Amino acid sequence: GCVVRNTTIPEELGRISFLLSDKTGTFTQNDMIFKKLNLGVANFSPDSLEDVGSMLEQAYTGEYDQQKASSGKKSKLKQVKRANIHEKVKEAILALALCHNVTPVHPSEDDGIMEYQASSPDEVALVKFSETVGLRLWDRTQTSITLKNPLDELEKFEILEVFPFSSERKRMGIIVRNTSNGEIRFFMKGADVIMEKIVNESDWLREECDNLAREGLRTLVFGQKILSEEEWETFFKNHKAAKESIVDRDEKVNAAIEELEDGLDLIGLTGVEDKLQEDIRPSLESLRNAGIKIWMLTGDKRETATCIAISSKLAARSHSFYQMEVNDTAAARQQLKEFADSYDTILVVDGNSLKLLLTEEMRQEFYDSSKHAPAVVCCRCSPTQKAEVVDMIRDFSGLQCAAIGDGGNDVSMIQAANIGVGIVGKEGKQASLAADYSILRFKDITKLLLWHGRNSYYNSATMSQFIIHRGCIMAFIQFIYSAIFYMSPVVVYTGMLVLGYSMWYTAAPVFALCINRDVTEQAALIYPELYQELRKGRALSKLTFALVLLITVYQATAIMISGVFLDLNYIDVTAVTFTALCFVELIDIAMIVTKWHPLIIISEIATFALYPICMVLFRGYFHIQYASSWNFWVKVCSMTGLAILPV
């Protein structure tokens, strides 16, 4: 399921030191399940969610007004409380069913299941929940939304304005008019850190948001405001004028919307669960054992991110968490120093603190303090901050970074990294199309790095050094030949010999090295510690390059000097040394092959068989009578042994 979109950097997969990952859709499946609804006066858990349907139906029928206590003496206070709860449930479910960008798709058959299309799985989960409790999204157009209530009646709402979600605003809103009674309502939903500043003050919102986050649930806060016709007309004029403004348009539009948001009433709080990706735990453990530092960059709140880090085993049992919240440079330096002195501790940074740590003044200290941490969790990250974290690591470490994500908000991070990996998820293919490699699940990156990355880097290093050796050895032979004969300008190998050496006699075996394997796939995945050797760069370094040149000089010297001292004429010297040169190259390749793939065997045998045929065809370069004698082959084998045995 892996799609390669960039074929120029496969060897970089074998030297990854940092992996920066999104959470939603990457660590998790982005498959949302509605779990909790909190209205302040009532809290509905999975065990009591069925009660929501009955209360919603009673709110539409008004049955709760007619209910009486078994004793017949129900107090007015209790009746009012019951009525308030039922009305609040109705308002909450109405907000779930209206405040979204979901489009229903009716089944082609009568007994089919209604499907929903949306850019966010969160919205689909909320709409599906409203359907299960009796309020179904029946139809949606550009100008209206139609709902089917528990009484099987259709309610139509005219869409007056929609304020789409953005990573900067972290909330979305909609203004609708009920066509049956003309009532205008403004619904808004968004992240708790934003909504708690907008809605009227509540003494339970912050505590309940933290409780849901500690359970690993994604939270959304809903609010509403009932508008009069005058208020709507005033907002419409101001908003229209702001959108038509030429100067500071965005600021004026936001100011108009913020004026409308003033006095928003809190409806409730929802919690949805996102399932973990398949085999996420062993995958993260393998990457950690391979020596790869994993940073989780998410837009969720701190408690949710921490819970996912624990459940996904990003944090091992021996790891502890260091929560970092700072507002000034002095406090940031103090906390970074405390964290740097800790051991086996995961750093958790919120969005406001991260903004401070990514400034020019603090970037170096932030990286130096966190580079040895087993993992880092950055919460409430914007797409820009994700890219800035990648840039910081690349600037100060000089190591290879990979970034993986599944949504459009991860594109900037993916493109900033050395290697970008995109997951084809439910948020579309933006990340997949922008990445160097596209996969289906997070667990696929384990094989991509530990197996394919290993082979790409190891074989690229080996093959590139052999290509250097192959070209340099001919140059050194020519140099030695000219030096022996008083810098004579005579070329030792000409015409078809040079062409054949590059194209026929050595090309296939050298390029067959790309399918060589130093370990089995099973061993590479079972023992991820093998990956750590690759990150040290020992397969291709200044030392290995110097060693290749040293071997090249020795083999060139051994071949040419032994050929000259055999007192042969020019053509025979050329024939004997060239034959020995080809055999040396083929034997060198055979000596480093660790697993004989059928194609490597075929390329070696075919090249050995091709050489005698070419000797017959190119008679101008060989004396056939001499080349077919034992004397010729004894000299060739002697030169080959002299060049190969010490190496």
Secondary structure, DSSP 8 states (H G I E B T S, - for coil): --EES--S-GGGGGGEEEEEE-STTTTEEEEEEEEEEE-SS-EE-TTTHHHHHHHHHHHHHTHHHH---TTS---HHHHHHHHHHHHHHHHHHHHHHHSS--EEE--SSTT---EEE-S-HHHHHHHHHHHHTT-EEEEE-SSEEEEE-TTS-EEEEEEEEEE---TTT-EEEEEEEETTT--EEEEEEE-HHHHHHHB---SSHHHHHHHHHHTT-EEEEEEEEEE-HHHHHHHHHHHHHHHH-SSSHHHHHHHHHHHHHTTBEEEEEEEEEEEE-TTHHHHHHHHHHTT-EEEEE-SS-HHHHHHHHHHTTSS-TT-EEEEE--SSHHHHHHHHHHHHT-SSEEEEE-HHHHHHHTSTTTHHHHHHHHTTSSEEEE-S--HHHHHHHHHHHHHHH-SEEEEEESSGGGHHHHHHSSEEEEE-BTTBSHHHHHSSEEESSTTHHHHIIIIIIHHHHHHHHHHHHHHHHHHHHHHHHHHHHHHHTTT----SS-THHHHHIIIIISHHHHHHGGG--SS-HHHHHH-GGGHHHHHTTTTSSHHHHHHHHHHHHHHHHHHHHHHHTTT--HHHHHHHHHHHHHHHHHHHHHHH-SS--HHHHHHHHHHHHHHHHHHHH-GGG--HHHHTSHHHHHHHHHHHHHHHTT-
